[in-house]
């Protein structure tokens, strides 16, 4: 896995202005990644009231049918009301024990599994160094996804510049060196968002250039029609299979 290192420690602004609270107790419900993303979105908009599935789907980059399906699951678990707002007891929990996610997390189009793994790392990070070192198995047990999915999600977060990963090792009582858990350091989210938007802009420029080349090629083909390279005579071959061997390519 590609590794990056960065100096530990970075300035934080007032969390009330750019982060939102998610109750720690949400991990006890063993939510699926999609459910977790939708629940987090409702926590983000907790003071604002209710939202339609269409609005939620647009903001979390999912289909409306997917949002409706998992909203029903959250209602069944008692985390969300039928009016698509947080249940009262959940709001009470949020005011007591919680961790925070950056508001910009919904701008990054993270896959649900990567979103959930990122949230777990933020839950257990050291608030001073912004680092943690859980094993793949620990993350998998907490998030409910497979170990392979955890590893893939860590790679996604690394590519998005949301975390850095450093290997670690330790010595046992007999002096033998063993490979330890990775050390994950949470990075400031704003540069990651800026880099993501730059990648989107570059991709948009490539798409525009590709369409321009296709239009030029089509215009050239229209002005310089080329003779067909081969006449398959499919209809005749279907009537008389013997004639299929007599079809020749015209050059």
N, C-alpha and C positions, 0 to 999 in steps of 0.2 A: 504494500500500500504506500502511496506517495506520502511523504511526511514533510511537515513544515514546522519550524520553530519560531517563536516570537517572544519578546520580553514579557515576563509575567507582570500583570497589573496594568490597568487602564482606567482613565477617569470615568466616573458615572455621574449622570445628571440626576435631578430629582426623579425617582421612579414614578411618582404620581403623575408626571407629565408625559411619559413616553412608554410606560409599561402597564399591564393590566394583571389582575390577580386571578389565579386559578386555585381552587381549594385542594389541599394535599389529599383530602379524603377521596378524591376522584379516582386515585389509583386502586382503591379497594374495590371498585366496581368492575375492574378488568374490562374496560371498554375496548372495542375494536378501534383500530387507528382512525377510520372514517368517523366513528362516533366521537372520538376524542377531539378531532379537528372541529367538528360542528359544535360540541360542547364548549370548546375554547373560544370559538367565535361568539357564542352567546355570552360568555364571561366578558369578552372584550366590549360588547355592547350592553352590558348589564344595566347601566343607568338609563339607556335609551328606549326601553320598552321591547316590543315584539317586532319580528320581521317575517316576511313571507318566505316560503321555500325558494322562490325564484331569486329573491335578493340574496339569500344566504348562498345559493348555488353559484351566483356570479362572483361573490366575494371570496369564496373558498375554492373556486375553480373546479366545480363538480357539476354533474347533470342534475336537473331538478328532480328527476325520479330517484336518484341516489340519495339526495338530501331528504326527500320525503320518507324514504324507506328507513333511514337511520334516525330521523327525528322521531318516528313512531317507536323505535327501540328505546330511545332516551326517555320518552314519555312512559313507556312500560316500566322502566327502571326507577321512575320517580324523580329523575334529575331535571326534567323539563315538563312544563305544564302543557295542556292541550293548546294553549294560545301561543306556544313557541317562545316562552320566556323561562328563565331559571325558576325552579321551585323555591318556595320560601325558605325551607330548611337548608337548601344549598347556599342561598345567599347568606344565611347566618353562619354557616361553616366558613364561607369565603372571608367573612369579617374577622375570623379568629386565626386559623392556621392556613397559610397559603404560600405559594411560590408565584413568581411573576414571569411573564413572557413579554418580549418587546412588541409594541404595536405593529412594527413593520414586518412581522413574521408572515402575515397574510399576503405580502407583496412579492414573496419569493417563489410562489408556486411549488412549494415543497410537496413531495409525495406524502400521503398520510402517515406511512410508516416512519419516514425520516422526520416528519413533524413531531411525532410522538417520542422518538428517540431523543430529539433535540430538547423537548420539554423535560424529559427525565434527567438529562444531563444538567439542565438548569435547576432542577429540583435538588439535586445532590451536590452541586458545585460548592466549593469553598467561597464564601462571599468576599473574602479578602484577596485570594489569588485567582479566583474564577476557574479553578482547576478541580478535576476529579479523576478517579482511576478505577471505575467499575470494570468487571470482566464482561465479555460478550454474553456469557450465561446469565449473569446478574441482570444485565439490561433486557435480555430476552424474557426472563422470568417476570420482570416488572412491567414490561410493555405488552406481553402476550404474543409477541411475534417470534418467528424462528431465529436461530442463531445466524443463519445465512442472511436473513433479511436485515438483522442488526448490522452485520458487516457491510452489506450493501448500503444501508442508510448512513453509516459512519462515513463511507466513501463519498456519498452525496453531500453530506454536511461539510466534508473537507473540501470538495470541489467548489462549494458555494462560499468558501472562506468564512464559515460560521464557527469553525473550531480548528484547532491544530492538534496533531497527534504525535506523541513522542513515545518510543518504546522504553520499557523499564526492565530491570532484572534484579535478582536478589540472590543471596548466598544462604544455603541451608547450614545446619549445625556441623556438617562434615566439610564445609567449605566449598561445596559444589555450587556452581552458578546456574541459575534457572531463569527462564524468561518470565517476566511478570506481566501484569496488566498494562495496557496502554494508558498513558497520561493524557487526558483531554483537557484543553484549555479553551474556554469560551471566548470568542472574539467579539469586538463591537459590531453590532448588526448594521449600522449605517453604511460603512464601507462595503459590506456584503451586498446591500441593496443597490448601491451605486454601481458596483461591478456587474450585478445581474442585469440592470437596465442597460448598461453599455453592451453586454452580450446580446440582449434583445435588439438593440439598435443596429449592431453589426449584422445580425441575422436578417433584419428587415432590409438593410441595404443590399445584402446578397440576393434576397428574394426579388427585389426590384430589378437588379441587374439581370437575374436569370429570366424574368419575364420580358425584359427588353430584348435580350438575345433571341428568345423564342419568337417574338413578334418580327424581328428583323429576318429571321430564317423563314418564317411563313410568308413574309412579303417577297423575299427572294424567290421562293418556290412558286409564288403566284406569277411573278414576272418571267420566270424561266421554267416552265413546266417540263418535267422530265418524262420520258417514255416509260411505261410499265416494264419492269424487269422480267416479269414472268406472268403467264396467263394460265391459271390453274385449271380452268374449265371444270369447276366442281360439279355443275349441274349435269354436264355430259357424262362425267365419270360415274356419277350416281346412277345414270340410266344404263350405261354400258361399261362395266369395270375394265374391259379390255382396252378401251380407249384411253384410260388413265396413263398407260405406258407410252402413248403416242404424243402426250402433251410436251411441247418443247418450250424452253425459255427463249424469248425474243430479246436479242441484244441490239 
